[in-house]
């Protein structure tokens, strides 16, 4: 797909899907009106860790959620447990939020590995930079989750100059964390976020 928004029927059958409703049509309309499009192809896998970069603005979350709902992709994301209280919490759950108990005996990485191992179909979206600020080194949590859960990494990016959200090839982890992170950083180098590159 190039420069267009795929319909749910165009998404791979193994990929988790959202139900069709008015929210999807609304999100697609907003994306078209604002000039955003999708490039690349989604892989046909049932479980994966999706990483999105560069993450340089809170707008990334806005465009990312609009795109995920607009195309009907059921991609989940983590959030601290406290965010899921009240009306905002209900909205975050509907949008794919997964509450994380930071005080639990198991850490965040271990909780996400458990989730991936317990679900037949689950895509987990993570910003590998871990913050909107420039970082010299990506956090390794996403790699550990994918590696230890035995699932591939789906590469996705924001490129603000041409208003595209892209989906790239699958990345399979090796036993060398540092080499994998270097390869991923090199892959993301051409893409420009709202305020910076990776």
C-alpha positions, 0 to 999 in steps of 0.5 A, spaced: 500 500 500 502 506 498 500 513 500 493 510 502 489 508 508 487 500 507 481 498 508 480 492 514 479 487 508 486 489 506 489 487 512 493 480 513 488 475 516 493 473 521 493 481 524 489 482 530 483 487 527 478 492 530 471 491 529 468 496 523 464 502 526 463 510 526 470 511 529 474 508 524 470 512 519 471 518 523 479 517 524 480 515 516 476 522 515 481 526 519 487 523 517 485 524 509 483 531 511 490 532 515 494 529 509 496 523 512 497 516 509 500 509 510 506 506 506 508 499 506 505 492 508 503 489 514 506 482 516 501 477 516 503 475 524 498 474 530 503 476 535 508 481 535 512 487 538 511 493 534 516 499 535 515 506 532 520 511 531 522 517 531 518 519 537 519 526 538 512 529 540 506 528 543 503 528 536 506 522 534 500 518 539 495 522 536 497 520 529 498 513 531 492 512 534 488 515 529 491 511 524 490 504 528 483 506 529 482 508 522 485 502 518 482 497 524 489 495 526 488 492 534 495 494 536 495 495 544 500 499 548 502 500 555 500 505 560 501 505 568 495 503 572 493 509 574 492 512 568 486 507 567 481 510 572 475 514 571 473 516 564 480 517 561 481 510 563 475 507 559 477 511 553 484 508 553 482 501 554 477 502 548 483 504 544 488 498 546 491 500 552 494 495 557 494 497 564 501 496 567 502 494 575 509 498 576 509 495 584 508 488 582 513 482 583 514 482 576 517 488 572 514 491 566 518 487 561 516 480 564 508 482 565 508 484 557 512 477 556 506 474 560 501 477 556 504 475 549 505 468 551 498 468 554 494 471 548 494 467 541 493 474 537 496 480 540 500 486 537 504 490 542 506 497 540 512 501 544 516 507 543 523 504 543 526 511 545 522 511 551 521 519 551 520 524 546 527 527 548 533 525 544 536 519 547 543 517 545 541 510 546 534 506 546 531 502 551 532 495 551 525 493 554 522 492 547 528 487 545 527 483 551 520 482 550 520 480 543 526 476 544 524 472 550 517 471 548 519 469 541 515 474 537 518 478 531 519 486 531 514 490 526 518 496 524 514 502 524 515 510 523 513 517 523 516 521 517 513 528 518 516 531 511 511 527 507 506 526 513 507 518 512 506 513 517 510 507 515 510 499 516 517 496 514 519 489 514 519 484 520 525 484 524 527 477 528 532 478 534 538 475 534 542 473 541 546 480 540 542 485 543 547 491 541 548 489 534 540 488 533 539 495 536 545 498 532 541 495 526 535 498 528 537 505 529 541 504 522 534 502 519 530 508 522 536 513 521 532 516 514 526 518 518 524 525 520 520 526 526 516 532 528 522 535 531 528 531 530 530 524 527 532 518 531 
